[in-house]
Amino acid sequence: MQPGRQLSTSIDATVPTAARMYDHYLGGKDNYAVDRAACEELDKVVPSTRALALNNRRFLQRVVGTLAEDYGIRQFLDHGSGLPTQNNVHQVAQRVDPASHVVYVDNDPMVLVHGRALLEQDERTAVIQADMRDTEAVFAHADTRRLIDFSQPVAVLFNSVMHCIPDSETDGPPALVRRVAERLVPGSCLVMCQLVSEDAEVRDFVTGFMDQATQGHWGRVRQEKDVAAWFDGMEILEPGLVEVSTWRPDSEVAPRQLTQEWIEFGGVGRIR
């Protein structure tokens, strides 16, 4: 990560953020008129976005439950966690084992405020403010060191956040994944998905719209092949890399992504 990148400590209600827009799509109340207006404009071109956000949240809950129940993982490091809602990572993991530890990472000061208020009485869970590209700061943070034992398997989550990261040889998603993966022991897992489209017009519109709306706090909508490259060298858990509503659905009647102008695409890679 580039040195000297400053994190904001104040909440700006005049500029939309991805975290607050996501909160609005999930039916949350921790967002402002500017966030809701940005969602309305986005919906004019990609009307499936609310359904996509809901399906992505369900995917996160299924993944955490699966990794805790079937793979015995008790430590979760959630990058770009967003604003707290129902069935958060720590709640899903701690239903399987109350001793599970979770660290949430986000650069949005609003996430920090709301997250810390929610977790005030939970010593097994923490929210830290950091740029998720700054792997050294995330891993060296006092709360991360207190709660996560990196000599044991860890699930590192990049759930619907890589599209917020611009391409860069040192800071882009491939470099970030490599930095994180090399710090993890075998048996650890990386959960990674992002917004993709095979339609160049959709990719260009959403990338340009979100970059302008968030004043540069955006990366780009990518293609499935870009996401697949991040998993090189890992064991990809079944059912592979997919549109996330089809990743181990709870039942045959579980909600599916019905429109395809863009989708959330990814899966889970296990460190060998």
N, C-alpha and C positions, 0 to 999 in steps of 0.2 A: 504494500500500500504506500501511496505517496506520503512522505512525511509532512507534518504541519497541517493536515486537513482538520478543520475545526468542526466540532459538533455544536449544534444549537442548543441553548439551554432555555429558550423562550418559545412559547407556543404562538405561531402566526396564524390567525384565523382568516387571513386574506388570501392565502395560497393553499390550494388543495394538496393533500398528501395521499400517497397510495394507501397508507394504513387507515386513514379516516374514510377514504372512499370505500375500501374493503369493509370497514365497519358498517357503513351505510347499506351496502349490498346485503350484509348479513342481518340487517334489521336492528342494528345497534343504535345507540343514542349519543355516542361520543364522536360526533362529527358536526361540521358547520354548514351553513348555507352554500358556501363556496364549494365544498366537497360534493354536496347533493347536486348542485348545478353542473359540475363537471361530469358526474355520473349520467345526468340527463342527456348531455351532449354526446357522451360516449355511446349511450344506448341507441342513438339515432342510426349509427353505423353498425354496431355490434350488439344487437338486442338480446343476445343470450347471456350477457355478462353477469346478471344477477344469478341465474341458474348455475352458471359456471362457478361463481364464488361459493355458492352453497354446496355444490358437489365437491369443490376443493376442500372445504372445511370438513365434510364427511370423510373424505379420503384421509386427511390428517388424523382424524380420530381413529379410523380403522387401522392405519399404519402403526400408530403408537400402541394401540391395543394388541395388535399382532406381534410386534417386536417384544412387548412386555410378556405376553402370555406364551407365545410359541418359541421365542428365542432367548428368553430370560434376561433381557436387557433392563437394567434398573437405573440408567443414567441417560439423560436427554439434554442436548445442547441445541436450543431452538434459535436459529439465526433469522432476524427479520420477523420476529414473532407477531408483531401487530398488537392491536388493542385487545384486551381480554374480553372474552365472550363466554358462552356456555360450553361446557365440556372442553376445557382447555387441556393442554398437554399434561400438566401435573395432575389434573383431576382424573384423566383417563388412566395414566400410569399408576397413580396411587390407589385406584380401585383394584388393580391387579396386585400391587404390593405397596402398602402404605409407606414403606421405607424408600421408595423410589425418589431420586433426586432430579430436579429440573432447573436449568438455567436458561432464562429468556434473554435474548440479545436484540436490541433495536436502537436506532439512532434518533427516533422521534421522541422529543421530551414529553409529549402527551402520553405515550405508551409507558414511560417511566413513572409518571405520576399515578396513573390509574393502576398499573401493575403492582407497584409497591403498596398501594392502599389495599388492594385485594389480597396480597400475600403477607400482610403485616404479621400474622400469627403463624406463618408456615416456615419453620426453620429449614425445611428440606428443599425449598424453592426460592429462587432469587431472580430479579430483573436487573440487568445491567445496561447502561447506555454506552454503546460503542458502534462504530462503523463495522458492519459484518465483514468488510474486506480486510480489516486490520486484525488478522489472525493472531498476531503476537499479543495485542492488547486484550483480545477476547480470552485467549487461553491463560494469560498471566493475571487476569483480574482476580482480586482477592476472593470474590464470591465464587468464581469458577474453580479456583484452587481449593476452596473450602468444601465445595459440593461434588466436584467431579474428580474421580480417580482414573487418570488416563492409563494406568497399568491394567485396567479392566475394560471390557467392551463398553462402548458409548454409541448411542444413536445421535448423529448430528443431522439436524433438520434444516433444509433450505427449501421450505414449502412455499411455492408461488412467490419467490422473491428475486430469483436470478434475472428476471426481466427488468428489475430496477437497477441492474449493474451494467454500465457501458462496457463495450469491448475494449480491452487493453491487455498488452502482453504481461503486465505485472499485476493488474487488478481485476481483469476480466474473469468470468466464471471458470474457464479451464485452469488458470493459475491459482485461483482461490481453492478449487477442489483439490488440486495437487498439494497445496500447503496444508490443508486440513487433513487429507488422507494420510500423509506421511507421519502425522502425529498420533495416529490411532493404531491400536493393537488389532491383530486378527480377531474376527468375530464382531468387530464394530460395524455399524451400518451408516450409510449416507442416504437420506431421503431427499430426492431432488426432483422438482417439477417446475415448469414455467409455462407461460402463455406462448403458444405457437400457432402459426397459420401457414398453410401452403399457398395461400393467396397473397401475392406480392402487394396488391393494393391495400388489403387489410393490414398487413404488416407495416406498410409505410404510413397509413393514416393513423393507426393507434400509436405507433412509435412517435410520430410527430406531434400528435395531439397531447399525449401524456408528457412528453418532454417540455412542451410549451406550458401546459397547465401547471406542472409541478416546478417550473422554473429550473429545469435541468436535473431534477432528481429522478432520473429515469435512464434505462438502458435501451433495450429494444425488444420487440416481439421477434422471436427466432423461429427456426424450423425444427422439425423432429430430429433431423440428422445432427443438429447442433447439440441438442440435449443428450442424444445417444453417445456422443463423443466424450461427455464428462464421465461416463461409467467405464471407460476403458480400463482393463485390468481387474475389474471387480466381478464378483459373482452376482448376477442379477437375480433377485428373488422372483419366483413365479407370482404373477403371470407375465413377467417381463416389463418392458417399457410400453405404456399404454395411455390412452385417455383415462384420466384418473377415476371417473365414475365407474369404470369397469375393473378397477384393481380390487380383487377379492371382495365383491359386493356382499352386503349382509344377507341379501336374498335375491331371488330372481325378479322381484317386483321393486327393488330399490331404484331410486331415481337415476336416470341416465342423461347424459348430455344429448339433447335432441337436435341441436343445430350445430353446424360445423364451420361457421365463418372463422372462428378461432376456438381452440380447446386448451385445456390444461393437460400437459403431457409429461410423463416421467415415471418414476418408480423407486425401487430400493436397491442399492448396491451394497454388497457385503465385502468387507476387507478380508482377503485370503490370508 
